[in-house]
Amino acid sequence: AKDDGSGTMDWANKINMKIEAGDIAKIIIGVKSATPDKTELANIFHKSSDVKSTSLKITKGQNPGTYQFFMSIKDGARTGNASVYLNTEDIFVLFTLLEASIPLTLG
């Protein structure tokens, strides 16, 4: 989403990040094993070259049952970040899709 708070998507500056089965496991386990005192649930960092890196950080949202997904990219001079907030129902759908993708990811 754009930083102006409008909630509209800035597709020209989207951030792509490839994830593998191990990353999927980190995401699911991190969120499912959340405890009241644990705010950071998953942190994934990929460095694909000397100039390009992407990261995904998942934390608890301010409201119970909400989660913040924060992504960032550094690709040479280009840097960017984006946040998406998900509720419990969104997480359920995301986990269903991620779990279904594991057999495809592993071949």
TIVO-2410 file (N, C-alpha, C; in nm, 3 decimals):
# residues 107
REC num residu      c1      c2      c3 atome chaine
REC   1      A   0.084  -0.118   0.000     N      A
REC   1      A   0.000   0.000   0.000    CA      A
REC   1      A   0.088   0.124   0.000     C      A
REC   2      K   0.035   0.231  -0.048     N      A
REC   2      K   0.109   0.357  -0.050    CA      A
REC   2      K   0.122   0.411   0.091     C      A
REC   3      D   0.224   0.491   0.113     N      A
REC   3      D   0.247   0.549   0.245    CA      A
REC   3      D   0.147   0.660   0.280     C      A
REC   4      D   0.061   0.698   0.187     N      A
REC   4      D  -0.032   0.808   0.213    CA      A
REC   4      D  -0.153   0.765   0.297     C      A
REC   5      G  -0.158   0.636   0.334     N      A
REC   5      G  -0.267   0.589   0.420    CA      A
REC   5      G  -0.396   0.562   0.346     C      A
REC   6      S  -0.396   0.572   0.214     N      A
REC   6      S  -0.519   0.555   0.138    CA      A
REC   6      S  -0.560   0.409   0.125     C      A
REC   7      G  -0.466   0.316   0.148     N      A
REC   7      G  -0.498   0.175   0.135    CA      A
REC   7      G  -0.493   0.126  -0.009     C      A
REC   8      T  -0.460   0.212  -0.104     N      A
REC   8      T  -0.450   0.169  -0.242    CA      A
REC   8      T  -0.315   0.105  -0.266     C      A
REC   9      M  -0.310   0.014  -0.360     N      A
REC   9      M  -0.187  -0.058  -0.389    CA      A
REC   9      M  -0.102   0.018  -0.491     C      A
REC  10      D   0.026   0.017  -0.467     N      A
REC  10      D   0.123   0.081  -0.556    CA      A
REC  10      D   0.193  -0.030  -0.634     C      A
REC  11      W   0.125  -0.086  -0.733     N      A
REC  11      W   0.174  -0.203  -0.805    CA      A
REC  11      W   0.305  -0.177  -0.879     C      A
REC  12      A   0.331  -0.055  -0.919     N      A
REC  12      A   0.455  -0.025  -0.990    CA      A
REC  12      A   0.577  -0.047  -0.900     C      A
REC  13      N   0.559  -0.039  -0.770     N      A
REC  13      N   0.669  -0.055  -0.675    CA      A
REC  13      N   0.651  -0.177  -0.586     C      A
REC  14      K   0.584  -0.280  -0.638     N      A
REC  14      K   0.559  -0.399  -0.558    CA      A
REC  14      K   0.690  -0.468  -0.522     C      A
REC  15      I   0.685  -0.547  -0.417     N      A
REC  15      I   0.801  -0.622  -0.369    CA      A
REC  15      I   0.772  -0.770  -0.388     C      A
REC  16      N   0.859  -0.839  -0.460     N      A
REC  16      N   0.848  -0.983  -0.479    CA      A
REC  16      N   0.953  -1.052  -0.395     C      A
REC  17      M   0.914  -1.164  -0.338     N      A
REC  17      M   1.008  -1.243  -0.259    CA      A
REC  17      M   0.975  -1.390  -0.281     C      A
REC  18      K   1.073  -1.466  -0.325     N      A
REC  18      K   1.054  -1.610  -0.341    CA      A
REC  18      K   1.072  -1.675  -0.204     C      A
REC  19      I   0.980  -1.767  -0.173     N      A
REC  19      I   0.994  -1.840  -0.047    CA      A
REC  19      I   0.998  -1.988  -0.077     C      A
REC  20      E   1.067  -2.062   0.007     N      A
REC  20      E   1.080  -2.206  -0.008    CA      A
REC  20      E   1.006  -2.276   0.106     C      A
REC  21      A   1.008  -2.407   0.103     N      A
REC  21      A   0.935  -2.485   0.204    CA      A
REC  21      A   0.978  -2.449   0.346     C      A
REC  22      G   1.108  -2.429   0.368     N      A
REC  22      G   1.157  -2.391   0.501    CA      A
REC  22      G   1.103  -2.257   0.547     C      A
REC  23      D   1.090  -2.163   0.454     N      A
REC  23      D   1.034  -2.032   0.486    CA      A
REC  23      D   0.886  -2.045   0.522     C      A
REC  24      I   0.815  -2.128   0.446     N      A
REC  24      I   0.673  -2.150   0.473    CA      A
REC  24      I   0.656  -2.207   0.614     C      A
REC  25      A   0.742  -2.301   0.649     N      A
REC  25      A   0.736  -2.360   0.784    CA      A
REC  25      A   0.762  -2.255   0.891     C      A
REC  26      K   0.861  -2.166   0.869     N      A
REC  26      K   0.890  -2.060   0.965    CA      A
REC  26      K   0.768  -1.970   0.986     C      A
REC  27      I   0.700  -1.937   0.878     N      A
REC  27      I   0.582  -1.849   0.887    CA      A
REC  27      I   0.472  -1.917   0.968     C      A
REC  28      I   0.438  -2.040   0.931     N      A
REC  28      I   0.328  -2.110   0.997    CA      A
REC  28      I   0.360  -2.139   1.143     C      A
REC  29      I   0.477  -2.193   1.169     N      A
REC  29      I   0.515  -2.226   1.306    CA      A
REC  29      I   0.525  -2.099   1.391     C      A
REC  30      G   0.582  -1.993   1.334     N      A
REC  30      G   0.597  -1.869   1.410    CA      A
REC  30      G   0.465  -1.812   1.456     C      A
REC  31      V   0.367  -1.809   1.367     N      A
REC  31      V   0.237  -1.753   1.404    CA      A
REC  31      V   0.160  -1.848   1.495     C      A
REC  32      K   0.162  -1.978   1.465     N      A
REC  32      K   0.087  -2.074   1.547    CA      A
REC  32      K   0.144  -2.090   1.687     C      A
REC  33      S   0.273  -2.064   1.704     N      A
REC  33      S   0.335  -2.081   1.836    CA      A
REC  33      S   0.348  -1.950   1.912     C      A
REC  34      A   0.272  -1.849   1.869     N      A
REC  34      A   0.278  -1.719   1.936    CA      A
REC  34      A   0.235  -1.731   2.082     C      A
REC  35      T   0.307  -1.664   2.167     N      A
REC  35      T   0.273  -1.656   2.309    CA      A
REC  35      T   0.244  -1.510   2.341     C      A
REC  36      P   0.177  -1.482   2.452     N      A
REC  36      P   0.143  -1.343   2.484    CA      A
REC  36      P   0.263  -1.248   2.489     C      A
REC  37      D   0.380  -1.298   2.530     N      A
REC  37      D   0.496  -1.209   2.543    CA      A
REC  37      D   0.583  -1.204   2.417     C      A
REC  38      K   0.547  -1.280   2.315     N      A
REC  38      K   0.626  -1.287   2.192    CA      A
REC  38      K   0.562  -1.198   2.085     C      A
REC  39      T   0.632  -1.092   2.043     N      A
REC  39      T   0.575  -1.002   1.944    CA      A
REC  39      T   0.625  -1.031   1.802     C      A
REC  40      E   0.754  -1.069   1.787     N      A
REC  40      E   0.805  -1.103   1.655    CA      A
REC  40      E   0.784  -1.252   1.631     C      A
REC  41      L   0.709  -1.285   1.527     N      A
REC  41      L   0.670  -1.422   1.503    CA      A
REC  41      L   0.752  -1.492   1.396     C      A
REC  42      A   0.802  -1.419   1.300     N      A
REC  42      A   0.887  -1.477   1.195    CA      A
REC  42      A   0.969  -1.365   1.133     C      A
REC  43      N   1.090  -1.402   1.091     N      A
REC  43      N   1.179  -1.306   1.027    CA      A
REC  43      N   1.258  -1.382   0.922     C      A
REC  44      I   1.233  -1.351   0.796     N      A
REC  44      I   1.298  -1.420   0.685    CA      A
REC  44      I   1.377  -1.318   0.605     C      A
REC  45      F   1.502  -1.352   0.576     N      A
REC  45      F   1.591  -1.262   0.502    CA      A
REC  45      F   1.653  -1.341   0.388     C      A
REC  46      H   1.646  -1.286   0.267     N      A
REC  46      H   1.708  -1.348   0.151    CA      A
REC  46      H   1.802  -1.248   0.087     C      A
REC  47      K   1.923  -1.293   0.059     N      A
REC  47      K   2.019  -1.211  -0.014    CA      A
REC  47      K   2.051  -1.285  -0.142     C      A
REC  48      S   2.009  -1.230  -0.255     N      A
REC  48      S   2.026  -1.301  -0.382    CA      A
REC  48      S   2.150  -1.255  -0.459     C      A
REC  49      S   2.207  -1.144  -0.420     N      A
REC  49      S   2.331  -1.098  -0.482    CA      A
REC  49      S   2.394  -0.995  -0.388     C      A
REC  50      D   2.508  -0.939  -0.430     N      A
REC  50      D   2.574  -0.838  -0.347    CA      A
REC  50      D   2.490  -0.712  -0.331     C      A
REC  51      V   2.398  -0.689  -0.425     N      A
REC  51      V   2.321  -0.564  -0.421    CA      A
REC  51      V   2.172  -0.586  -0.391     C      A
REC  52      K   2.124  -0.709  -0.396     N      A
REC  52      K   1.980  -0.731  -0.378    CA      A
REC  52      K   1.951  -0.818  -0.256     C      A
REC  53      S   1.860  -0.770  -0.172     N      A
REC  53      S   1.812  -0.848  -0.059    CA      A
REC  53      S   1.666  -0.814  -0.034     C      A
REC  54      T   1.593  -0.912   0.018     N      A
REC  54      T   1.454  -0.892   0.056    CA      A
REC  54      T   1.433  -0.952   0.195     C      A
REC  55      S   1.337  -0.897   0.266     N      A
REC  55      S   1.307  -0.952   0.397    CA      A
REC  55      S   1.157  -0.947   0.424     C      A
REC  56      L   1.114  -1.039   0.508     N      A
REC  56      L   0.975  -1.047   0.553    CA      A
REC  56      L   0.978  -1.064   0.704     C      A
REC  57      K   0.908  -0.975   0.772     N      A
REC  57      K   0.899  -0.981   0.917    CA      A
REC  57      K   0.751  -0.986   0.954     C      A
REC  58      I   0.715  -1.080   1.040     N      A
REC  58      I   0.576  -1.093   1.084    CA      A
REC  58      I   0.572  -1.068   1.234     C      A
REC  59      T   0.486  -0.975   1.274     N      A
REC  59      T   0.470  -0.941   1.415    CA      A
REC  59      T   0.321  -0.942   1.450     C      A
REC  60      K   0.294  -0.946   1.579     N      A
REC  60      K   0.155  -0.932   1.623    CA      A
REC  60      K   0.109  -0.791   1.596     C      A
REC  61      G  -0.018  -0.777   1.559     N      A
REC  61      G  -0.076  -0.646   1.543    CA      A
REC  61      G  -0.112  -0.587   1.678     C      A
REC  62      Q  -0.156  -0.464   1.679     N      A
REC  62      Q  -0.193  -0.399   1.804    CA      A
REC  62      Q  -0.321  -0.456   1.861     C      A
REC  63      N  -0.410  -0.503   1.775     N      A
REC  63      N  -0.535  -0.562   1.821    CA      A
REC  63      N  -0.519  -0.714   1.828     C      A
REC  64      P  -0.579  -0.779   1.928     N      A
REC  64      P  -0.569  -0.925   1.938    CA      A
REC  64      P  -0.620  -0.992   1.810     C      A
REC  65      G  -0.549  -1.097   1.766     N      A
REC  65      G  -0.590  -1.169   1.646    CA      A
REC  65      G  -0.551  -1.102   1.516     C      A
REC  66      T  -0.466  -0.999   1.523     N      A
REC  66      T  -0.419  -0.935   1.400    CA      A
REC  66      T  -0.267  -0.951   1.390     C      A
REC  67      Y  -0.220  -0.946   1.266     N      A
REC  67      Y  -0.078  -0.968   1.239    CA      A
REC  67      Y  -0.032  -0.867   1.134     C      A
REC  68      Q   0.092  -0.821   1.149     N      A
REC  68      Q   0.151  -0.730   1.051    CA      A
REC  68      Q   0.258  -0.806   0.973     C      A
REC  69      F   0.246  -0.802   0.841     N      A
REC  69      F   0.347  -0.855   0.752    CA      A
REC  69      F   0.421  -0.735   0.694     C      A
REC  70      F   0.551  -0.725   0.723     N      A
REC  70      F   0.632  -0.612   0.677    CA      A
REC  70      F   0.739  -0.666   0.583     C      A
REC  71      M   0.740  -0.619   0.459     N      A
REC  71      M   0.840  -0.660   0.361    CA      A
REC  71      M   0.927  -0.542   0.323     C      A
REC  72      S   1.053  -0.572   0.296     N      A
REC  72      S   1.143  -0.467   0.248    CA      A
REC  72      S   1.233  -0.524   0.140     C      A
REC  73      I   1.283  -0.434   0.057     N      A
REC  73      I   1.373  -0.472  -0.052    CA      A
REC  73      I   1.484  -0.369  -0.062     C      A
REC  74      K   1.600  -0.418  -0.095     N      A
REC  74      K   1.713  -0.333  -0.131    CA      A
REC  74      K   1.772  -0.394  -0.257     C      A
REC  75      D   1.769  -0.319  -0.364     N      A
REC  75      D   1.820  -0.366  -0.493    CA      A
REC  75      D   1.901  -0.254  -0.554     C      A
REC  76      G   2.029  -0.251  -0.524     N      A
REC  76      G   2.113  -0.141  -0.568    CA      A
REC  76      G   2.067  -0.013  -0.501     C      A
REC  77      A   2.034   0.087  -0.580     N      A
REC  77      A   1.988   0.214  -0.526    CA      A
REC  77      A   1.841   0.210  -0.486     C      A
REC  78      R   1.766   0.111  -0.535     N      A
REC  78      R   1.623   0.102  -0.505    CA      A
REC  78      R   1.602   0.038  -0.368     C      A
REC  79      T   1.528   0.106  -0.285     N      A
REC  79      T   1.484   0.049  -0.158    CA      A
REC  79      T   1.335   0.072  -0.145     C      A
REC  80      G   1.269  -0.014  -0.074     N      A
REC  80      G   1.126   0.003  -0.054    CA      A
REC  80      G   1.076  -0.087   0.056     C      A
REC  81      N   0.957  -0.058   0.105     N      A
REC  81      N   0.895  -0.141   0.206    CA      A
REC  81      N   0.744  -0.130   0.197     C      A
REC  82      A   0.680  -0.230   0.252     N      A
REC  82      A   0.533  -0.233   0.251    CA      A
REC  82      A   0.485  -0.312   0.371     C      A
REC  83      S   0.370  -0.276   0.423     N      A
REC  83      S   0.308  -0.348   0.535    CA      A
REC  83      S   0.167  -0.388   0.498     C      A
REC  84      V   0.129  -0.506   0.544     N      A
REC  84      V  -0.008  -0.554   0.527    CA      A
REC  84      V  -0.052  -0.609   0.661     C      A
REC  85      Y  -0.174  -0.577   0.701     N      A
REC  85      Y  -0.228  -0.627   0.826    CA      A
REC  85      Y  -0.333  -0.734   0.795     C      A
REC  86      L  -0.323  -0.847   0.865     N      A
REC  86      L  -0.416  -0.957   0.845    CA      A
REC  86      L  -0.485  -0.991   0.976     C      A
REC  87      N  -0.612  -1.032   0.966     N      A
REC  87      N  -0.683  -1.078   1.085    CA      A
REC  87      N  -0.681  -1.230   1.089     C      A
REC  88      T  -0.744  -1.289   1.187     N      A
REC  88      T  -0.740  -1.434   1.205    CA      A
REC  88      T  -0.795  -1.508   1.084     C      A
REC  89      E  -0.902  -1.458   1.024     N      A
REC  89      E  -0.961  -1.523   0.907    CA      A
REC  89      E  -0.865  -1.516   0.788     C      A
REC  90      D  -0.798  -1.402   0.770     N      A
REC  90      D  -0.700  -1.389   0.663    CA      A
REC  90      D  -0.584  -1.487   0.682     C      A
REC  91      I  -0.538  -1.501   0.807     N      A
REC  91      I  -0.428  -1.592   0.838    CA      A
REC  91      I  -0.469  -1.736   0.806     C      A
REC  92      F  -0.593  -1.772   0.838     N      A
REC  92      F  -0.641  -1.907   0.809    CA      A
REC  92      F  -0.633  -1.935   0.660     C      A
REC  93      V  -0.681  -1.843   0.578     N      A
REC  93      V  -0.677  -1.861   0.432    CA      A
REC  93      V  -0.532  -1.867   0.384     C      A
REC  94      L  -0.448  -1.777   0.433     N      A
REC  94      L  -0.307  -1.776   0.393    CA      A
REC  94      L  -0.240  -1.909   0.429     C      A
REC  95      F  -0.263  -1.959   0.550     N      A
REC  95      F  -0.202  -2.086   0.591    CA      A
REC  95      F  -0.251  -2.202   0.504     C      A
REC  96      T  -0.379  -2.202   0.470     N      A
REC  96      T  -0.433  -2.308   0.384    CA      A
REC  96      T  -0.361  -2.306   0.249     C      A
REC  97      L  -0.341  -2.188   0.193     N      A
REC  97      L  -0.271  -2.176   0.065    CA      A
REC  97      L  -0.123  -2.214   0.078     C      A
REC  98      L  -0.059  -2.169   0.184     N      A
REC  98      L   0.082  -2.202   0.204    CA      A
REC  98      L   0.101  -2.352   0.225     C      A
REC  99      E   0.018  -2.413   0.307     N      A
REC  99      E   0.030  -2.557   0.332    CA      A
REC  99      E   0.007  -2.636   0.203     C      A
REC 100      A  -0.087  -2.592   0.120     N      A
REC 100      A  -0.112  -2.660  -0.007    CA      A
REC 100      A   0.004  -2.644  -0.104     C      A
REC 101      S   0.082  -2.538  -0.088     N      A
REC 101      S   0.193  -2.513  -0.180    CA      A
REC 101      S   0.318  -2.596  -0.147     C      A
REC 102      I   0.327  -2.653  -0.028     N      A
REC 102      I   0.447  -2.726   0.011    CA      A
REC 102      I   0.477  -2.844  -0.082     C      A
REC 103      P   0.380  -2.931  -0.114     N      A
REC 103      P   0.412  -3.041  -0.207    CA      A
REC 103      P   0.460  -2.990  -0.344     C      A
REC 104      L   0.402  -2.880  -0.390     N      A
REC 104      L   0.445  -2.824  -0.518    CA      A
REC 104      L   0.586  -2.768  -0.509     C      A
REC 105      T   0.616  -2.705  -0.396     N      A
REC 105      T   0.749  -2.646  -0.374    CA      A
REC 105      T   0.856  -2.755  -0.369     C      A
REC 106      L   0.822  -2.866  -0.307     N      A
REC 106      L   0.919  -2.976  -0.294    CA      A
REC 106      L   0.927  -3.063  -0.419     C      A
REC 107      G   0.833  -3.045  -0.511     N      A
REC 107      G   0.836  -3.122  -0.636    CA      A
REC 107      G   0.775  -3.256  -0.620     C      A
***
